[in-house]
Amino acid sequence: MSLKVIVFLAVLLVAGVALLFWERDPSPAEALSQMKQQVERSIARSEAELYAPAAATAVRDSFAALESLFQAQKGRLPFLRNWSQVRAGLGRMEGLLRQMELAAKQGKEALRASLQEAIAAGRAEADGVEAEIATAPRSKDSRGVLLRLRTALQEVRARIDKAQAALDAGQFISAREEIDGARASLATLRQEVQEAKERARELGMGSPTRSPAVLVVDVSEGRFTLLGSGRSILRTGPCATGSGETVHGSGGRTWTFDTPQGLRRVHHKAPRPIWYKPDWAYIEAGLSVPPAGAPERWERGMLGAYALDIGGGYLVHGSPYAVVAGERSTHGCVRLAAADLEVVYQTLQIGDVVLLR
């Protein structure tokens, strides 16, 4: 056999062996590398470790199992490798990533809702504490204590506002810390108010036989909360408050329609109230002002089914118009929807507190 033939056969043999050991399909390694980057990006982007930690762990575990499958195939001779399981695993990973991102989104939304609910509960608890302070017996000794409690309550309200701001900015951890701290402080304040009331009872300043109800009106938000015995929430809902507009009359007279803030009490209650239209009502409508006491000044139905006089010319009353939360449309009174007004009217008694804040 000639040397040329021997060389040719040797080259064929080497080429054959090389073909057997040559990696014919590098794509699984490339796809696995890309999938690893995609997994980490998806976890970071969806914040799954925060809002769906179980789903993030499942994705990482699945990818680790997929890497083991890859290593097992890679350890075999190239001509014996079967990448079908790896490719199928890569396909499953896409579905797992979508499920994880959905779980993270739902978890984030659930946490946001939970925090918003906690903040709303914190505001209601603050209203309850403020009502407790407002109805606490007054004495020379208690004034300093109640003043300190009011100051502390203002600080707690500021912390609740801070929690809301953090939530609106998407800073959930900060929001949770703030609202949890605020509600813990409210529990302490409530206990201190009860202790102050207990001391007042020991000094002979007994509480009234009926635990008074309290109506709390958030003027800026346009919402009311009716608190009953033990400061439980009996009713809450929307209300309309002063528009803040100003009407100018003759002789330099002006009326600005703001709802005042502060502590007031129910002075009088009336079913089927009749409205006595003041001068500004005619000026606002561009009509001539009739004489005082003129029959046309009396108008039935504009105040709804009930009215509660809280002093200073201000009423809590109804209206023939719909009431929307946050609406600034009244002439300073607090306007409630018919169903809400009936509950408030039946619950509040003469002398009960109305807190406008």
C-alpha positions as CSV (number, residue, x, y, z in Angstrom):
1,M,0.0,0.0,0.0
2,S,1.4,3.3,-1.0
3,L,2.2,6.1,1.4
4,K,-0.5,8.3,-0.2
5,V,-3.2,5.8,0.4
6,I,-2.1,5.4,4.0
7,V,-2.2,9.2,4.6
8,F,-5.6,9.5,2.9
9,L,-7.1,6.7,5.1
10,A,-5.5,8.3,8.2
11,V,-7.1,11.6,7.3
12,L,-10.5,10.0,6.8
13,L,-10.1,8.2,10.2
14,V,-9.3,11.4,12.0
15,A,-12.1,13.3,10.3
16,G,-14.6,10.5,11.2
17,V,-13.5,10.6,14.8
18,A,-13.6,14.4,14.9
19,L,-17.2,14.3,13.5
20,L,-18.2,11.9,16.3
21,F,-16.9,14.3,19.0
22,W,-17.8,17.6,17.4
23,E,-20.7,19.5,19.1
24,R,-23.2,19.8,16.2
25,D,-25.8,21.8,18.1
26,P,-24.4,24.6,20.4
27,S,-27.9,26.2,20.6
28,P,-29.0,24.7,24.0
29,A,-26.0,26.2,25.7
30,E,-26.7,29.6,24.2
31,A,-30.4,29.3,25.0
32,L,-29.7,28.3,28.6
33,S,-27.4,31.3,29.0
34,Q,-30.0,33.7,27.6
35,M,-32.7,32.1,29.8
36,K,-30.6,32.6,32.9
37,Q,-30.3,36.3,32.2
38,Q,-34.1,36.5,31.4
39,V,-34.9,34.8,34.7
40,E,-32.9,37.3,36.8
41,R,-34.3,40.3,34.8
42,S,-37.8,39.1,35.2
43,I,-37.5,38.6,38.9
44,A,-35.9,42.0,39.3
45,R,-38.4,43.8,37.0
46,S,-41.5,42.3,38.6
47,E,-40.0,42.6,42.2
48,A,-41.1,39.0,42.6
49,E,-38.8,38.4,45.6
50,L,-40.9,41.0,47.5
51,Y,-44.4,40.4,46.2
52,A,-44.3,36.7,45.1
53,P,-41.3,35.1,46.9
54,A,-42.7,31.6,46.6
55,A,-43.1,32.0,42.8
56,A,-39.6,33.5,42.5
57,T,-38.2,30.5,44.4
58,A,-40.1,28.1,42.2
59,V,-38.7,29.7,39.1
60,R,-35.1,29.5,40.4
61,D,-35.6,25.9,41.4
62,S,-37.0,25.0,38.0
63,F,-34.0,26.7,36.3
64,A,-31.6,24.9,38.6
65,A,-33.2,21.6,37.6
66,L,-32.9,22.6,33.9
67,E,-29.2,23.3,34.4
68,S,-28.8,19.8,35.9
69,L,-30.4,18.3,32.8
70,F,-28.1,20.3,30.6
71,Q,-25.0,19.2,32.5
72,A,-26.1,15.6,32.4
73,Q,-26.4,15.7,28.6
74,K,-23.2,17.7,28.3
75,G,-21.3,15.0,30.1
76,R,-22.2,12.4,27.4
77,L,-20.3,11.9,24.1
78,P,-21.6,14.5,21.5
79,F,-23.0,11.8,19.3
80,L,-25.0,10.4,22.2
81,R,-26.5,13.7,23.4
82,N,-30.2,14.3,23.3
83,W,-31.3,17.9,23.9
84,S,-35.1,17.4,23.7
85,Q,-35.6,17.5,27.5
86,V,-33.6,20.7,27.7
87,R,-35.5,22.3,24.9
88,A,-38.8,21.3,26.5
89,G,-37.6,22.7,29.9
90,L,-36.8,26.0,28.2
91,G,-40.3,26.2,26.9
92,R,-41.8,25.5,30.3
93,M,-39.6,28.2,31.8
94,E,-41.3,30.8,29.6
95,G,-44.7,29.8,31.1
96,L,-43.3,29.8,34.7
97,L,-41.9,33.4,34.2
98,R,-45.3,34.6,33.0
99,Q,-47.0,33.0,36.0
100,M,-44.4,34.5,38.4
101,E,-44.9,38.0,36.9
102,L,-48.7,37.7,37.3
103,A,-48.4,36.5,40.9
104,A,-46.0,39.4,41.6
105,K,-48.5,41.9,40.1
106,Q,-51.4,40.5,42.1
107,G,-49.2,40.4,45.3
108,K,-48.3,44.0,44.8
109,E,-51.9,45.1,44.3
110,A,-53.0,43.1,47.3
111,L,-50.4,44.7,49.5
112,R,-51.3,48.2,48.2
113,A,-55.0,47.5,49.0
114,S,-54.1,46.1,52.4
115,L,-52.0,49.2,53.2
116,Q,-54.7,51.6,52.0
117,E,-57.2,49.7,54.2
118,A,-54.8,50.0,57.2
119,I,-54.4,53.8,56.5
120,A,-58.2,54.2,56.3
121,A,-58.6,52.3,59.6
122,G,-55.9,54.5,61.1
123,R,-57.7,57.6,60.2
124,A,-61.0,56.2,61.7
125,E,-59.1,55.3,64.9
126,A,-57.7,58.8,65.0
127,D,-61.2,60.2,64.7
128,G,-62.3,57.9,67.5
129,V,-59.5,59.1,69.8
130,E,-60.2,62.7,68.9
131,A,-63.9,62.2,69.8
132,E,-62.9,60.5,73.1
133,I,-60.7,63.6,73.9
134,A,-63.5,66.0,72.9
135,T,-66.1,64.2,75.2
136,A,-63.7,63.8,78.2
137,P,-64.8,65.6,81.4
138,R,-63.1,68.9,81.8
139,S,-61.4,70.0,85.0
140,K,-58.6,72.2,86.1
141,D,-56.4,69.2,86.5
142,S,-57.3,67.5,83.2
143,R,-56.7,70.5,80.8
144,G,-53.0,70.0,80.6
145,V,-53.4,66.2,80.0
146,L,-56.0,66.7,77.3
147,L,-53.9,69.4,75.6
148,R,-50.9,67.0,75.5
149,L,-53.1,64.3,74.1
150,R,-54.4,66.5,71.3
151,T,-50.8,67.5,70.4
152,A,-49.8,63.8,70.3
153,L,-52.8,63.0,68.2
154,Q,-51.8,65.7,65.7
155,E,-48.4,64.1,65.4
156,V,-50.0,60.7,64.8
157,R,-52.2,62.2,62.1
158,A,-49.1,63.6,60.4
159,R,-47.6,60.1,60.5
160,I,-50.7,58.7,58.9
161,D,-50.4,61.3,56.1
162,K,-46.8,60.3,55.7
163,A,-47.8,56.7,55.3
164,Q,-50.3,57.7,52.6
165,A,-47.6,59.7,50.8
166,A,-45.2,56.8,50.9
167,L,-47.9,54.5,49.6
168,D,-48.7,56.9,46.7
169,A,-45.0,56.9,45.8
170,G,-44.9,53.1,45.8
171,Q,-42.7,52.9,48.9
172,F,-44.7,50.1,50.5
173,I,-42.1,49.2,53.2
174,S,-42.0,52.8,54.4
175,A,-45.8,53.0,54.3
176,R,-46.1,49.8,56.4
177,E,-43.7,51.1,59.0
178,E,-45.4,54.5,59.3
179,I,-49.0,53.1,59.6
180,D,-48.0,50.4,62.0
181,G,-46.2,52.9,64.2
182,A,-49.2,55.3,64.0
183,R,-51.7,52.7,65.0
184,A,-49.6,51.6,67.9
185,S,-49.4,55.2,69.0
186,L,-53.2,55.5,68.7
187,A,-53.7,52.5,70.9
188,T,-51.5,54.1,73.6
189,L,-53.4,57.4,73.2
190,R,-56.7,55.7,73.6
191,Q,-55.5,54.0,76.8
192,E,-54.3,57.4,78.1
193,V,-57.7,59.0,77.4
194,Q,-59.5,56.2,79.2
195,E,-57.1,56.6,82.2
196,A,-57.9,60.4,82.2
197,K,-61.6,59.7,82.2
198,E,-61.2,57.2,85.0
199,R,-59.4,59.8,87.1
200,A,-62.2,62.2,86.4
201,R,-64.7,59.7,87.6
202,E,-62.7,59.2,90.8
203,L,-62.9,63.0,91.3
204,G,-66.7,62.8,91.0
205,M,-66.9,64.0,87.4
206,G,-69.0,61.0,86.3
207,S,-69.7,60.3,82.7
208,P,-73.2,60.8,81.4
209,T,-75.5,57.7,81.5
210,R,-75.6,57.6,77.7
211,S,-72.3,57.4,75.9
212,P,-72.7,60.2,73.4
213,A,-72.3,59.7,69.7
214,V,-69.9,61.8,67.7
215,L,-70.1,62.9,64.1
216,V,-66.6,63.5,62.6
217,V,-66.5,65.4,59.3
218,D,-63.3,65.5,57.2
219,V,-63.9,68.9,55.5
220,S,-61.0,68.6,53.0
221,E,-61.7,65.0,52.0
222,G,-65.5,65.4,52.0
223,R,-66.3,62.3,54.1
224,F,-68.0,61.8,57.4
225,T,-67.8,59.1,60.1
226,L,-70.5,58.5,62.7
227,L,-69.0,57.1,65.9
228,G,-71.2,55.4,68.5
229,S,-70.7,53.9,72.0
230,G,-67.1,52.7,72.5
231,R,-66.3,54.8,69.4
232,S,-67.4,52.0,67.1
233,I,-68.0,53.2,63.5
234,L,-71.7,53.2,62.9
235,R,-71.7,54.9,59.5
236,T,-69.3,56.4,57.1
237,G,-69.7,58.0,53.7
238,P,-69.4,61.0,51.4
239,C,-70.5,64.5,52.3
240,A,-70.5,67.9,50.6
241,T,-68.9,70.9,52.3
242,G,-68.3,74.6,51.7
243,S,-67.4,75.7,48.2
244,G,-65.0,78.5,49.4
245,E,-66.6,80.9,47.0
246,T,-67.4,84.5,47.9
247,V,-70.6,86.5,47.0
248,H,-70.6,90.3,47.1
249,G,-73.7,92.2,48.0
250,S,-74.6,95.9,48.2
251,G,-73.0,98.1,50.7
252,G,-69.8,96.2,50.8
253,R,-71.4,93.0,52.3
254,T,-69.6,89.8,51.4
255,W,-70.3,86.1,52.2
256,T,-67.6,83.4,51.9
257,F,-68.9,79.9,51.9
258,D,-66.4,77.9,53.9
259,T,-67.2,75.1,56.3
260,P,-65.6,76.0,59.6
261,Q,-63.3,73.6,61.5
262,G,-63.4,72.8,65.2
263,L,-65.6,71.3,67.8
264,R,-69.3,72.0,67.7
265,R,-72.4,70.4,69.3
266,V,-75.9,69.7,68.2
267,H,-78.1,72.6,69.3
268,H,-81.4,71.6,67.7
269,K,-82.9,68.9,65.5
270,A,-85.8,69.3,63.0
271,P,-87.6,66.8,60.7
272,R,-88.9,68.2,57.4
273,P,-87.0,71.5,57.8
274,I,-88.0,74.6,55.9
275,W,-85.2,76.8,54.5
276,Y,-85.3,80.5,55.0
277,K,-83.5,81.9,52.0
278,P,-80.9,84.5,53.1
279,D,-80.0,87.6,51.0
280,W,-77.0,85.9,49.4
281,A,-79.2,83.2,47.8
282,Y,-81.0,85.9,45.8
283,I,-77.8,87.8,45.0
284,E,-76.1,84.6,43.9
285,A,-79.0,83.8,41.5
286,G,-79.0,87.4,40.2
287,L,-82.4,88.1,41.6
288,S,-83.7,91.1,43.6
289,V,-83.7,90.6,47.3
290,P,-87.2,90.5,48.9
291,P,-88.0,92.1,52.2
292,A,-87.1,90.2,55.4
293,G,-89.9,87.8,56.3
294,A,-91.4,87.8,52.8
295,P,-93.3,84.6,52.2
296,E,-91.2,83.7,49.2
297,R,-88.1,83.4,51.4
298,W,-89.4,80.1,52.9
299,E,-88.7,77.1,50.8
300,R,-89.5,73.5,51.6
301,G,-87.4,70.5,50.4
302,M,-84.0,72.2,49.9
303,L,-82.7,70.9,53.2
304,G,-83.8,67.3,52.7
305,A,-85.8,65.3,55.3
306,Y,-83.8,66.3,58.4
307,A,-81.6,69.1,59.7
308,L,-79.3,69.3,62.7
309,D,-78.3,72.8,63.9
310,I,-74.6,72.9,65.0
311,G,-74.5,76.6,65.7
312,G,-73.2,79.7,63.9
313,G,-75.8,79.3,61.2
314,Y,-74.4,76.0,60.1
315,L,-76.5,72.8,59.6
316,V,-76.0,69.2,58.9
317,H,-78.8,68.5,56.4
318,G,-79.9,66.7,53.2
319,S,-80.5,67.9,49.7
320,P,-82.5,67.0,46.6
321,Y,-79.2,66.7,44.8
322,A,-76.7,63.8,44.8
323,V,-73.8,63.9,47.2
324,V,-70.3,63.1,45.9
325,A,-67.3,62.5,48.2
326,G,-65.1,65.5,48.3
327,E,-67.7,67.8,46.7
328,R,-67.1,71.4,47.6
329,S,-70.5,72.9,46.7
330,T,-72.4,74.0,49.8
331,H,-72.7,77.4,51.4
332,G,-70.8,76.2,54.5
333,C,-73.2,73.5,55.7
334,V,-72.5,69.8,55.7
335,R,-74.7,68.0,53.2
336,L,-75.4,64.3,53.5
337,A,-77.1,61.7,51.3
338,A,-80.6,60.9,52.4
339,A,-79.9,57.4,53.8
340,D,-76.8,58.6,55.7
341,L,-78.6,61.7,57.0
342,E,-81.4,59.5,58.5
343,V,-78.9,57.4,60.4
344,V,-77.1,60.5,61.7
345,Y,-80.3,62.3,62.6
346,Q,-81.6,59.3,64.6
347,T,-78.3,58.7,66.3
348,L,-77.1,62.2,67.3
349,Q,-78.9,63.8,70.3
350,I,-79.0,67.4,71.5
351,G,-75.5,68.2,73.0
352,D,-73.7,65.5,71.0
353,V,-70.4,66.5,69.5
354,V,-69.8,67.3,65.8
355,L,-66.1,67.5,65.0
356,L,-65.2,69.4,61.9
357,R,-61.5,68.9,60.9
